[in-house]
Amino acid sequence: MHRHFFSFLLFSVGVCTGLSAVRHDRILSPSEAKEVWEDFSRQEIRPIQVNFSWSSSSQANGPAQGSGRLDLRTTDGIVEGKYFQEDRCKFSYAISSQATEWQEYHSDGSATAVRDSSQPLPEYGGLSLFDLSMPFLHWETVTYLSHGRVLGRPVQRFSLKPNSSQKWQNPTVASVEISLDTAWHIWLKIIYRDTNGKILQYANVLQLRKIGEVGFEESVDFITFPSRKKVRLILQYRADKVTSDPIPSEKKDSSVPIDPISVPHE
């Protein structure tokens, strides 16, 4: 499979595609914005295994940490993911343009369909299936907002809203703002908002990594409001015959979270 980009769960991977550099740091025309979003969202996933670890900080429960593994593949246009903890499959995820479904696997081999994807999962630092699977990447209502910068890199910002058949995925989230690094076709910042436009949660990429000609998120912070509980994920990608190099950032300290209030929105 020869694709430039794939996005899955909370991770995404992209290849620098040679788009004109001037496109990255200016307001796009409607046709350009449409092309950028489609290039981001309509690529296929190649089989990959990702090891990740997480640490969580909250005033109520104190720090916690854990680790896991996820395997991904694409068959017949359906993106499939399986989460493992201690080498046991915890739940699987499958998404197509027509339907989204999650299943949780139990120790006896049985599986239970999961319809409420907004519930926190303790084994993943309190992140939910909605956080991990990011189904909003497949929401049909997409609006181009503006350009800006995250981690010192130029981004293009889009707003996503669910249609009536997608609202079950997380009833509290009315819209999601996503900032795309259009040079590498990966997301750098995501903001979840309620019906009043209030911030519920945001996710910041802290560090990027280049493996060959492919860009990856290497560490990500999820911060929930109003508690400001933070879950940090450190990702380790496994792929054959690749080398790893940092992607340059114009920011000296890329580990500093970016204040979501500073992000312009309508």
N, C-alpha and C positions, 0 to 999 in steps of 0.2 A: 504494500500500500504506500503510495507516494504522496503524502499530504503535508501541508505546511504546518498545520496546527491541530492539536486536539485539546479539548477541555473536559474535565471530569471531576466530579465530586468537588473538593475544594482546591484541587490542583489543576494547573493547566500547563501546557507545553507549547512552545511556538518556535518557528524558524524565522529568522530575518528574511523578509521576502523581496527586498529590493524596491519597495515603494519609494517614490520620490521623498527625500528627506524633508522637503518643505511642507509636505502634507502632515507631518507629525505634530507641528507646533503652531497650528493656526486653525481658525474656524473652518469646518468643512462645508461644502455645498451639500444639499440633500442627497444627490446621487453618490457623492463620495462617502458620506456617512453611511448610506445603505450598503455600499460596497465593503467598507471597513467592518461593519457589524456582521455581514454575511460571511466574510472571510474568517472572522473570529468564530462564529457559531456553527458553521456548517461543515466542519472538517471531521474526519473520522478518527477513531482511536486505534492505535496499534497495540498489540498485547504488551503489557508492562506490569512490573511488580514494584510497589512502593513500600518501603519500610518507613514508619514515622514514629516519633515519640512526642508526647505532649506534657506540658506542665501547666498547672492551674493555680491562680492566686485569688482568694476571696476572703473578705473580712469574717464571714460567718464560719467557714470550714477550714480555713488555713490552706497552705499549699498542698498540692497533690500532684502525682505524675503517673504516667503509664506509657505503654507502647503498643503498637499493632502493625499489621501488614494489610495491604490491599492489592488485589489482582484485578486487572481490567482487560477487557477485550471487546471487539465489535463483531456482531454476527447479524447479517441481513438487516443492517441499518439500526439495530438495537444495541445501545451501549450497556454493557453489563459490568458490574463491579461486585467483588466479594471481600468482606472485611474479616480478618482473622485476628484472634487474640489468643496467645499461648498456643499457636498452631491449630486452633479450632475455629471453624467458620462461625462467626457470630450472626451475621446477616448478609443478605445479598441485595443488590440494587439493579434494576433494569429500567431503562427509559427509552422511549421512541417518540416520534413527533405526535403519535396518536394517544399514548397512554403512559402513565408512570405507576410503578408498583414496587413496594419494598416487602421483603420477607425476612423474618428473624428465624434462624436455625437454632434448635435446642439440642441438648446433649443426647437425647434419645433418637436423634435423626429427623424428628418432625419439624415442620416449619409453620409459622404463623404469619398471616398477612398483617402488615403494619399500615394502618390508614392515617394515624395521627403522627405526621412526621415532625411536628414541632416540639415533641416531648424531649427533655434533656436525657442524655445517655451517660450515666456515671462513668462507664468504662472509657469514655472518650472526653473526659474532663467536663461533662455537662453540655457538650455540643449535641445538637439534635441531628436526626437524619436530614432535615432540611438544610442545616449548615453543611453537613458532609457531602450531600449529593448535589447541592446547588441547582435544583430543578428550574429556578428562575432563568437560567441560561437558555431555556427552551420556551419561556413565555413569549406570547405572540405580539404583545403590544410593546413596541420599542420606539423610544423617542430620543433623538439626538439632542444633547444639552449644550455642550461647549467644549473647549479645550482647556488644558491646565497642566499642572506638574505634580508628580508624586515621586518621592525619592530623588528629586532633582531631574527626573526624566519626563519628557513631554507625553501627555496622555490625552485621549479623547473620551468624553464622558457621555454615558447613555443612561436613560431611565427605562426600567422594565416594569410592566404591570401584568398581573394574571388575568386570564379570561375567566368566565364563570365556571368552567370545568377544571380550572387549576387552583382555585382559591382554597380548596381543602388542604393543599400542601402545607400552608401555614396561615390560618385565618387572621392572625394579628399583623401580618406583613402586607401592606397595601401597595408598596412600591419598593424597588431596589435601584440604587444608583451604582453604576460600575464604571471604573476608570480603566481604560485599556491602554497599555503600552503598544502603540501601533507599529513601532519598529520591530518588536518581537512577538506581537499578537498574543500577549498574555495579560491577565488582569493584575492590577497593582493595589486597588482599593475598592471595597464594596461597602455601601451604606444601606441598612435596612430601615424603612420608615413605616409608621402606622398611618391610619387614615387622616390624621391631622398633620402629617408631615414631620412628626417628632421622630428623632433618632431612637431606634430600639437597640441596634447593634451595628458595629462596623468591623470589618476585617481589613487589616493592613499587611501587605507583604513587607517584610523587613529586609530580606536579602534575596537576590537572584543568583542563579548559577547557570553557566553555559556548559552543556555537554555536547561536544562536537559543534554542530551548527544549530543546536536546539537550546531554547531558554526554558528554565524551570523556576518556580517559586521554591526557595530553600527553607525559609522560615516565615510563619504567618502568625499574627496576633488577632484573636477574636476578643472584642471588648463589648460587654453587655451593659446597657443603661437601664435604670439609674444606678445600679449597684457598682458599676465599673469593674465587675469581675473580669479577669483576663485569662484566656487560655492560649498558650503559645504552642504551636506545632512546629517541630523540626523535621523536615522531610529528607529522606535518603532514597534516591531513585536507583533502580537497578536496570541496566541495559547492557547489551553486549558491545564490546569493542568501542568504548567511548572514553573520552578524557574529560575532566572537569576543570573549568576555569571561571573565575568570577565575571559577571557582567558589570561593566563600569557604571558607577553612579556618580552624579555630580555632587552628592551629599557626602561629607566626610564621615559622618556617623549614621549609617543607614539603620541602626537599631532603634533610633528615636521614633516612637509612634507619631503619626501626623494627626493633629487635632481635627476631628471631623467638622467642627464648627467653622473652620477656615475654608471649607469647601463650598464654593458658591452653588446655590440651587434656586430654582424658581419657586 
